[in-house]
Amino acid sequence: MTTTENLQITHIEQAQEQKEVIANAGFDRLDKATQGTIDINVAAGGTIQVSSTDYLDNYLLRLTGSPGADFTLEVPDGGRHFAVENLSGKIATIETESTGGETVILGDQRVASLFSKGTDIIELNNLNYLHSSVDIDTSAGGVIVVSIPLYLENFLLRLTGSPGGAYDLEVPDIKRQFAIENISGQTATIRATTTGSGEVTVTDGSNTHLFNKSTDVIQL
């Protein structure tokens, strides 16, 4: 029997008997795929593979368990709108089984609406960060590393504290538009983890609008 392209729901054949059986099974599959929830235990860490059945028969994948480190959640290839709730206490990277495409990084306690374009995962309508800010204490000086959750979930990074001299602020290698408010009393150099040719110097008392091109930070 033939099936639909993305959710693999069985088609009704022209001369098929008991068409209502296939139709009702299809309705049930569609209901679960758009409203169903399943817990995915990620305690093992590493790369957690979601089965085709769990992926296609549920809309919300709830990540549970307590892995010892950040981990990867691997879903089957194919077009699909789904959501992930991360309750694991660690950062999850969401990717398809054909690795190498776009991925989504999901911090602990976050819920994201996602879409798989076949082998690329994208996050839909993630606009809440545009209204969020966070204080980054730069008192330690040297190189201040911004964590992935703070970087992704806040638009404005406010540099506070009293470092003894100029310092570097290191942001993750993730394409992103963000802003800096420097009230630390010293000059900050904003750069990506993998230092490219682009970095931006932000003097004390100034604000600036930036874009990270993955390894190069530029001023907008």
N, C-alpha and C positions, 0 to 999 in steps of 0.2 A: 504494500500500500504506500501511496505517496504521503508526504507530510508537509506542513508549512516550513518555510525556510529557517526561521529563527527559533521558535518555540517547539518545533518538531511535533506539532499537533496533527493527528491523523486526519487525512481528507476523507470525505464521504464519497464512495464510488457510485457511479451512475446506476449500476444494476445491483447494488448491495442490498441484502436483506437486513432487517432490523436496523435501519438507519439511525433510529433514535438512540441506540446503544453507543454508536460512535459519536453522535452529536453530543450526548450527555457527557461522555468521557472528555470530549474536547472542551465543553463548557467548564467542567471541573478543573481541567489543566489550566485553562485561561484564568479562572478564579484564583487558583493557588499562585500562578505566576505573577499576578498583579497585586495580591493581597496576603500571600503566605509569608510566614516567618520561620526561620530555622536557626538554631544555635550551632555555630561552628567552633569546636574546641581547638584552640591554637596553642595549647600548653606545650606541645612538642617543639615549637619554635621552628627556625629554619624556613623552609618553603612548605606551606600548607596548601594542598591541592583540593579544590572543591569539586566534587563529583558532578557529572553532567545532570544527574537526576536532581540533586540538591540545588544546583544552580538554576535549572529551568523550571522547577516546581515551586520556587519561593522567590518573593520579591526582596525581602529584607534578610540579609545575612548578618547575624549577630555574633560578633567575635568574642568568645568567652575563654576562660582558662587563664593561667599566669605563666606565659613564656619567660625565659630568663633574659631575653634580649629582644630588640626589634626584629621583625619577621616579615616574610612575604606571603601574601595571599594570592594564589594562582587560580584563575577561573578559566573555563573552556573558551576557545575562540568562538566568535559569532556575534551578530548584532543582538543587543539586549540592553534594556533599561532596568536597572536594579539599584538597590541601596545597601549600604554597609554601616553597621553601628559597631564601633570599636570599644569594647569594655575590657580589653586585655591588660591594660596598664602599660602597654608598650606602643611603639609606632608601627603601623602596618603599611607596607607598600603593596598596592593592588595592581596586578598585571595579568595578562592573558598567558595561556600555555605556550604560545609562540612568542617567546621573550624577545625583547628588542624594540617593542613599540612604546607608545606613550604610557606612562604609569601615573597613578594617583597616590600621594602620601597622605595617610590619615592618622592624625594624632589620637591619643587616648581620649575617651569620652566624647568623641566626635561622631556625628551621623552625616553621611554624604549621599546625595543622589547622583548616581553614576550612569554612564552610557558606554557600552563597548561598541566600537566601530568595526569590530572583527578581530583586530589584534591591537588596537589602541583603546585605552581607557581614559575617559575624560570626566571631569566633575561638572555637573550642571548647576548653573545659577548660584555659584558660591560668592555671594556679594556681601555677606555679613561682615567680612573682614574690613570692608571699606569704612566701617563706622567704629572700628576697635583700635585701641592703642594699648601699649604696654611700656612700663618703665624698665629699662635695662641698667642695672647697677654696674658702673664702669670703674668703681673704686680700686679694683685690683690692678688696673692698668695693663700694659703689655698687649696681649691679643685677647679681646673679649669675643667669645664664640656665642652666636645666637642660635638657639636650638631650632629644629625644624618646626615643631608646633607653634612656638612663639612667632616665628617668621611667617608661617602660612596663615595664622589666625588673627593677625593684627596688621593694620595698614601703617600706623604711625609707631615707630620705635623711638621712645623718648630716652635719651642718654642722661642718666643721673649719676650721683656719687661725686667723689673728689679724687680722681687719680693724680699721681704726682707729676705727670707729664703727658705729652701726646701719646696716643695709643691707636691700635687698629681695632675695628669692629668687623668681624668675619661673619658673613651670612652664607647660608647653604647654596650649593650650585643648582638653583632652581629658578627658572625664568619667572620674574615677578616684578610688579610695580609696587613701590612702597615709599614711605617718607621717613625722614630723620629730623628730630628736634634735639639739638645739642645744648644741654644746660649743665654740662659736666665741669665747666671751667677750663677745659683743655681742648686742643684740636683733635678730631677723630678722622682717621682714614678708613673709608668704607670699602671693603673688598669682598670678593667671593672666596670660598674655601680653596678652590683650585684657582690660584691667582693668574689672571690673564693680563692683558695689556691695559684694562680699564679699572681705575679706582677713583674714588671721589673724596676730596678733603673737605670736611665740614668744620668750620671754626666754631668756637664757643658762642652761644647766643644766637645761632642762625638755624633756619629751617630749610630743608631742601627736598625736592621731589625726585626720586631715583627710579631707575629701571635696571634690573639684573638680567643680562642676556645669557645667563648660565655661568659664565666664568668672567665676564666683564661687567662692571657696574658703571653706569653712565648717568649723568644729570640731565633731567628733562627740562 
